[in-house]
């Protein structure tokens, strides 16, 4: 994680725009599902990191949560997250974090297993790559185990597939931190690109497991344009104009990594659709959703779209003290 003078990872206003774009791009119907189950990292974590005790102290206070809840809720945002807007659009309550505990009634409408800082890959992958620290232990595989542990509480084995067939499953966003940790370790972009197939494979395996458990509708988001994130724009400032997208001001070579990840993910999802023709697998294009805002910021009410929303000094309103390596768009 990082402790920043610009705490919120995303603004509520921006996320409202993202969810509208998400619904438009995917054609997802609302009111068709009885529950939601969500996996991922801080983009979707509604409080698991807080209940685990591993959340940074700064995230426990305002301005986190200030635009909606009026207090910090463990979300890495000044308000609601994408998963919150999806739940509201479907007429369901916001998802309860799995680590908050509870009974069948508490998880009647689903559960959130996402954990801030989580990776798609397990710690041994990074240890084998010579990383000087171990990334967050609550990676995607652990979140799937939590899900399996919760299922018997929600239903009997005989009707678990009935429940899951009427549930919306959000697999991510996940994978962004796998690259964030690598950049923090000063790995080269060439080496980081070699991690992408392993990340995609981990996501694919998770989708396979969920489908075999009974999931019928899954949303798998792609990676954000990381070259547009204030942290990366600050750390990789350049005097070379050619390194920037002239339309958005984002760092082109960083966004190319996101594009590579998303292209491989799309190919893998297409293969999974062939294997599971009776399952709906939706790709959520978070990359283009963000770029649409950055290309026409005034249209969406933004004056300085690349600047952190609550930051301090610097060109991108961002100043950060690294403890580990979590960059959030």
N, C-alpha and C positions, 0 to 999 in steps of 0.2 A: 504494500500500500504506500501511498504518499500522503504526507501532511502538507496541505496547500493553503495559501492565503486566499485562494479562490475555491472554496469548498465544493459547492454543488456541481455534480457531474453533468447535469442537464437541467434546463429550465422547464417548468410546467407548460409554458406557452409553446415552446418548441416541440414538446412531446405531444401536445394536442394536435399539432400539425402533422407530426409523424404518424399518429394513429389514424387520422383521416386519410392520409396517403396510403397507409397500410391497407385499410379497408377497401380503398378504391383499387389498388393494384392487385389484391388477392381475390376480390369479389366475395370475401367472407360474409356469410349471412349472420345476422344477429338473432338471438333468441332461439337458436337451434340446438344449443348444448345445455346440459344440466350442470356441468362442472368444468373447471379448467385445472390442468396440472402443468406447472411451469418449471423449467430447468434453465440454468445459465449462470451469469456472473452478476456484477453490480448493476448492469442494465436492467435486470429483472428482480434483484434481491429486495424483497419487501420486509426484511428484518432478520434473516437467518444469521448473518454475521454479528448482528447486535446481540441476539440471544446466545450465541456461542461465546461471547465475551472478547472476540478478536477484533472488533470494530475499532478504528482509530478514535481517539477521544474527541477530535474535532467534529466528527460526524454525529456525535450525540447532542449537538447543540445547534441553535439557529446560526446561520441561515438555512440549514438543512430543514426541509419541511415547511418553511415559512409561508409559501404561497398558497397552501391548501390546508394542511393539518394544523398549522400554528405551533407545531413542535416537531422535534426530530423523531422519526419513526424507524430509523435504521435504513431508510432508503437513501441512496447516493444521489440525491436530487433536492432541489428547493421545493418540490411538490410531488406530484404523482409520476409514476413510471408508465412505460408503454403497456405493460401488463395490467395496470390499474385501469387505463382507458379502455382496453379490450374488455375487461370484466364489466365495466360500467356500460359499454355499448351493448353488451349481451344481456344486461339486466341482472347481473350476478354481483354478489358482494366482492370486495377486494380480497385477494388471496391471503389466507393465513400462512405465515412462515411455518415450515415443518418443525423447526427447532423450538417454536413457541409451545409445542405440545398440545394436547387436547384429546377429546373423545370423538366418537363418530359424528356427532352433531356439529362439532367445531370444524370438521373437514367435509361437511356435507356438500359444499359447492366446489371442492377441490383443495389443492395445497400448492404451496410454492417451495421448491427445493433449491432455487438459485442461491448462490453464495458469492458475495463480493470477492473479487480476486480469483475466482475459480478458473481453472484451465480445462481444456478438453482432454489433455494428456495427463498421465499420472507423474508423480515426482521422480520416479526412476528414469524417465525419459530425459529430464533436465539434468539429473545427476550424471547420466552417461555422457551428456554433452559438456560436462565440466563446469556447470553453473556453481557459483560461489555461495548460493543459498538455495534452500528448498522452497519451491512455490507453495501456494496454499494447498492444504491437504484435502480440501473438500472439492476435488475435481469431479468431472461429469460422472465417472463411474461410481463414485461415492453417492452422488445424488440419486442415481438409479437404484442403488441399494436401499436408500431411505424410502424411495417410492415403493419398492417391493415390501418393505417392512410395514408400510402404512396400509397397503391393499387389504390384508386380512382384517384390519380394524374397520374398514369401510364396507366390506362385503364378504360373502362367502366365496369360496373358490368357484362354485357353480355359476354365480351371477357377476363375477368380476368383469368378464368380457362384455356383459350387457352394460355395465356402468361405463367402462372405457369406450365403448362404441358410441356413447352419447356425450363424450367429453372432448374438449378441445385440448390438444397437447402442444405446448410451446417448447421447442427444443432449442433454447438459446434466446438471445445471441450468446454463442459460446465459441471460443477459439481466439478471440482478440487478445486475451491475456497471455496466451502461449507466445505470441509475438511480442507483446509488451515486455514480458520478462526478458526475452532474448535481446531486445533493444537496450534494456537497462544494463544488461551484461556486456554491452558494446560488441555484440555479435554483428558480423557484416550482413548486409542485405542479401548477399549471395547465399550465405549459410542459412539465414532465416527462411529463405524460399524453399530450402530442402526440407523444412519442417512441415510444410503445407500438406503434403500427402498423408502424413501421419495424423495431423489434426483432422483432416477430412475423414479419414478412416475411423477415428474415434467417434465422430459425430454420426457416421453411417452405422456403426455398431450399436450406438444408443438408439437410433431410429429402429433398427432391426429388433432390438430387445423389446421396445415399447409396442411395436406392431404384434410381435408374438404374444405379448401379454394381453392384447385385445384392442389396442388403439386403432381407430378408424380414420381420424382426422388429425394430422400433425402439421404444424407450422414450423418451418426451419428457417430462421433469418440468416442472411449473409452478414459479412463484416461491414462495419462502418468505413467511410473514407478516412483512414487514420491520418492522412496528410492534411486534414482540415482541423485536427484537434489542437487546441491551444498549447498543450504540453509539447507535442511534437513540433509545432510551428515555432515554439520558443527554443527548444533544444537544438533544432536543425536549421536555424536561421541562416540564410545564404545571401550573398551579394550577387549571385548568378541568376539573372532573370529567367533563364531557360529552365530552372529547376521548379518554377511555379506555374500553375495553370493560370493563364491570363484572365480567364473568365471568373474564377472563384478565389484565386489567391492561395489555393492549397498547394502543398508540396507534391509534385507529380510522381516522383519516384516512390514515395511512400504509398500514395493511392494505388500505384500499380501493383503493390503487394496485396492490397485489399481486393483488387480486381482479379488477381491470380487466384486467391483463395475462393472468391465467389464463383469464378468460372469452374473451378474444380468441384465446388460444392454442387453447382447446378448439374454438372455432368453426373455426379454420384446420385443425386436425387432422381434424375431421369432413369438411371439404372434401377433404382429401388422401385420406381413406379412400374417398371416392367415386371419386376419380381412380385410386386404386390398390386395387381391391377384393380383390386376392389378396395384399396385404401387410398384416401385422399392425402397427398403429400404436397403442401403448399410452400413455395419459396417466397419469403418475405424480403423484398428488396430494400433494406434499410440504406444501402449505399446510394441508390438513386433518390430515395426520399430526402436524404440530407442534402444531396447536391442540388435538387430542385429548389430547396430553400435558399441555398447559397448563391444560386444563379440569379434569383430574383428576390433578394432579401426584403426590399421595401414592400413588395407585394404581400409578404407574410408578417410585416410589422417589425422587422429587424433593422437597426441602424448600423451596428457593428457585428455582423454575424460570426466572424472568426474570433472575436474576443470572448474570454470567459465572462460569464454573466455577473459574477460578484467578486471580481478579482482585485488586484492591487496595482502594481506598476508594470511597465513593459509594453511593448507593441501589442501584445495579445492579452493584456490585462491579467497576466499570469505570472506567478512567482511560486516556485515549488521546492520543497526540501525532500529529497528522495529517502525513503526508508527501505522500500523494496522497489516495486516497479509497475504500479497500476496506472495506466493512462486511460482516461475515459473520454469519449467524444462528447 
